[in-house]
């Protein structure tokens, strides 16, 4: 169960419910700033992986009556995780095979800052059917879609092959809307701050600016999902080539964790903002990743009203990237990852994503046992990090 912070004398308009057992003072301050805003409705919920970030803490969930807050979602709109159960058994993937798969994935999938060269990939027609709110954003879409679709990105984005207790092989993909979502986010942050210089300024959803944001956000979410779908397909083609057999999807789960959704809570239609948090209505599936060397979990939602039916999007960082670079040696990361196939020549860069950088996934799940139920544990076999 969460702890609750609520002090109207300090400007809180709604309570803050915190599932993270060790949220920092800076994280709590960010949550309290949201709870003090005039648009905050009902409550603010902080997920079990909540941690400080630019503007709004990762793991923040809050609702508004008729306001959308562009800065509240970060720059990677629609970022999320897809989990695909594959048609092959994990026991078919020995270490030598996995090493070949990782080498092929490195060549097939641009990661980090890399994008497709030349004309890029074919973009589904559906992503061009609807207008965006400005010609500038449409020009960005025209210029970048083919180059950014099917690219992993950097930071904690990853592509991973896992196994479950029944010897099923799984493919996990964590990525988002890439440079296009960032362009949409930046445009609407500027629009909000042109009206109100407050860094957490909102847009009225009955205004032209608010309606424009919702239209462009919906497009960014669609692009992010299409990106994960294409990444999964390319990864399955790589597996098919290495194994000399067709590898297909038997089951798929795909969830956003940076988005706004119109939902009904306590007989009110609200705009629920989730930054680094997943919507898990009762019985719905979700995936909560751990780290490069630790398990991820398929879970089912318990529909907790206090959390707006949400849960964490991962294990949550306990160390900044700068701290990780200062404290973790590349050789130590190589040793930690010795049982997993991965591009170890990138160890110096990937210390920022070392397992020690993240919370213990078991503790994170314990902290949100009233939000989700564990369904299946997935152990990593191979990892490509952005």
N, C-alpha and C positions, 0 to 999 in steps of 0.2 A: 504493500500500500504506500501511497506517496506521503510526503510531508507537505504541509501547506504554509505558504507565506501570505499574509494579508494584513496590511497596516495602512488603513485609510489616512492616518496622520502623516504618512510618508508619500501620499499621493496615489496609492494603489486604488484603482477603480474596481478591479476584480481580483479574486484570489489567484495565486500561482501554486499549482500542484506539481511537485517535483518527484519524479521516480528515480533520478540519478543519485546514488548514495553518496558520491563524493564530488558533486558539482562545485566548481571553484567560486570564489567570491565574485570574480569578474563575470562568470556565467550567470550567477544569480542576479547581479546588477543588470545585465542585459534583459533577463526575463522580467524584472521589476519595471524596467523602462517600458516594455510593451504593456504590462498590466496597468500602467499609469496613463496610457494614451486614451484620449476621449472616444476613440472608435472601438476599444476593447469591449467585447461582449461576453458575458457569463463567466469566463475564466481563461487562464493561460495554463497549458500543460507542458511540462518539460520531460522529455523521454529519458529512458535509462542511460542513453549514450550522450546526453546533453553536454556540450562543451562550447567554450567561447569561440566566436568567429567574427568576421567583419559585419558590423551592423546588428545582426540578430544571431543569437546562439544557435548552433546546430542542435536539432532535437526540439525546436520550439513549435508548438501548435497553439494557435489562437484563432478566435472568430470575430467577425465584424458584422454589423447589420447591413450597411450599404457602402462599405469602403474596401478598396483593395490597396495593398501596400507593396509597391514594386520592390523596394529594397529588402523586404522581409524574406524573399525567397533565394537570395544570392544570384549569381550570374548564370548558373547552369540549370536553366529552367527545364523541368521534365526529367532531370537526371533520375536514374532508377536502376533496378537490378532485374534481370531476366534469369530464370532457372529452367533449364531444358533437360528432361530425362531422355537419354540417348538410347538408340536401339542396340548398342553393344554392351557387353558385360565389362565391368572394371577389370576383371581378371585377364581380359584380352590385351590389356595395356600395360606391358612390362616397362621397366625403366628405359630400356633402349628405344622402345617405340615412343614413349612419352618424350624423350629427348629429341627424337626426329620431329614429332608433332610441334614442340615448342620452336624448334629452328624454322620449321615451315610457317608457323604463325607469325614469327618475327618478320618474315619476308612478305607475308600476305596481308598483314593488317598494320597500317600506320598507327604508331603510338606516340605518346608525348605530344610534342608540337607538330609532328609530321602530318601531312595531308596527302591525298592522292595527287600524283603528278599528271600533267597533261590535261585532258578534258575531264578526268575523273570518272565516276561511275554513273550509270543511268539512274535517274531519280524517279520514283513512282509519280505518275501523273497526278495522283490525288493531292500531292504536296504543292501543286501549283493551281489547284482548282479555285481556291478562295483568295480574295484580295487581302493583303496586309494593310495596316492603317496608314502607311506613308509610302510614297514612291521610293524614298531612300531605303526603307527596309525591304521593299520588293527588289530593288537593285542588289542589295546584299544577298538576298535569297538567290537571285539569279546567278550571282557571281560565285557563291560559296557552296551551294547545296551539293553539287556533284563532287566537289573536292573534300567535303567534310563528312558526307554520309558514308558509313562504314569505316569510321576511324575511331580509335579508342579514347584518345585524349590522355591527359597526364594526371598527376596527383594520385588519388587512391583508386582511379579507374582500373579495372582489371578484366581479364578473361581467364577462366579457371576451369579445369577438369577435376571432378570430384567423384568419390564413390560413397555409396550408402551401405548399410548393414546387409542388404540383400544382394550385394554385388552389382547393383545398377550403376552405370556411369552417368554422370550429370555434367552439364555445361553451364557455367555461371557467367553472365556478362553484366558488368557495371559500367555504364556510360550514359551520356545525356545528349543535349542538343548542340554541343560543341560551339563553334564560333557564332552560329546563327542565334542560338538562345542567348548568348552573351550580348549580341547586338540588340536583340529585342529588350532584354533586361535594362541595358544601359540607356536606351532611348526613353523608356518609361520612367526610370529613376529621374532622368533630367526633366521629364514632363511634370512629375510630382513636385520636384524641388523648385521648378519655376513658379508653381502656385504657392508653395509653402517651403521655406528653407530648412525646416526640420528634417534631419536625416531619415526619420521614420515617417515622413509625410505620406498621406494616403490620397487616393483618387476616388471621388464620388462615383459609384457605379451607375448613377443616373445621368452623369455628364458624358460629353463626347470623349473626353480623355479616359474616363473609366471604362466606357464601352470598348474603346480602341485597345486598351490594355488586355481586356478579356479575350478579344478576338485574336490578338497576336500571341497571347499566352497559349491559347488552344492550339494554334499552329505549332508553336515551339514544342508542346507536349507530343503532338503527332510526329514531328520530326525526330524527337528523342526516341520514341518507340520504334519508328522505322529504322533508326540507326542501330538499336539493339537487335532488331530482327535481322538486319543485314549482317551484322557482326556474327551472330549465331550461325547464319547460313554459311558464311565464309569459313567459319571454324569447322563446321560439319563437313564441308568440302575438303578441307585439309585432312581431317580424320579419315574421310573416305579414301583419299589418295594414299595416305600412309598405310592404312590397313588393307588396301586393295579390296574394299567392299563398301557398299553404300551404307552410310550412317545417316539415320533420320531421327526426327523428334517423336517421342512417344507421349510426352506430356510437357506443357509449358505453363509457367507462371511469370507474369511481367507486371512490375509495380513501380510507379513513380514515387519519388520522395522529396521533390521540390515543386510544389504546385499549390493552386487555390482551387477549391471545389465548393459548389453550392450545395449545402446540406441542411437538413431540418433537425434542429435540436431544441428540446423543450418548447415545442410548438412555435418555433421561430425559424424562418428561412435565413440562413447565415452563410457568409463566405468564410470557409475554414481554410486558414493558411497553414501549410506544413513545410517547414524547412528541415531537411534531414529527418523526416518522419514519414511513416507509412500509414495509409488508411486501411484498417483491418476490421470491417464490420463482422459481427458474429458469424463464425463458420467460414470466413473467406481466407484463402491461402496467402502467405507472404513468405519472403526469404529474408533472413537476417544474416549477413556475412560476418565472419570473424576477422581473421587477418591472413596474410600469405601462408602461414604455417599452422593455422588453427582452424577448427571446424566452423562450418556455417550450418544454419538450421532452417529447414522448412517448418513453418508454424501455421497455426490457424487462429484467427482473431476471436477474441471473447467479447468484442463490442462494448468496451468499458465507456460509459457515458462521461465519466469524469475526465477522460483523455480524448474526448471527441472521437472515440473508436479508433485510436491510433496506437502505434508502437514504434520502437526505435528502428532506424534504418541500418544499423550495424553495431559494432562494438564500441565505437567512440574513441577518439584520441585522448591520450593522457600526456602526450609530449608534443610540443610544437615541432615543425620541420627544422627550425634552427637548432633546437635542443637535440633533436635526433642526430643531426650532422655532427654536433659537438661531442655527443656521448656514445654513439654506436660506431664501432669500427667495421669496415667492409668485411674483414676476415671473420668477425663474429657473426655477421649476417649469413655468410656462406656456410658457416658451421651449423647455424640454426636451420637452414634450408636444405641440409644435406640429403634428406629423404624425399625431396620434392624436385621435380624437373622445372627449371626456370632459367632465364637468361642471366647466368651468374656473372657474365662480363659487365653487367650493369650494376653490380653490387654497390659501387661508390655512390651512384645516384639513388639507388633504392633503399639506402639506409633510412631515408625519410619515411619509408613504409614498412620498416622492420616490425615483426610481431610485438616487440617490446613497446612500441609506440601506442599500442591499443589496449583497451581494457580487456579483462578476461571475459570471453563471450559467455561462459557459464554464469558468472556473476551478473552480467547484464540481463540474461534471461531470468535469473532468479529475481532480480529487481522489478521485472515486469510480468510476473506470473499471474497478475490479475488482468493483464492486457492480452496475452497470447498463450497458447498451449503448444509445447514442442511436439512436432509430428515426425521429423526425420532429421538425423544428423548426417552431414555431408563432410567427408574428410578430403582435404586437397591432395591431388596427385601431381598436377602440373599447373603452373601459374605464369601468365604474361601480364606484367604491370605496365601501366602507362608512364 
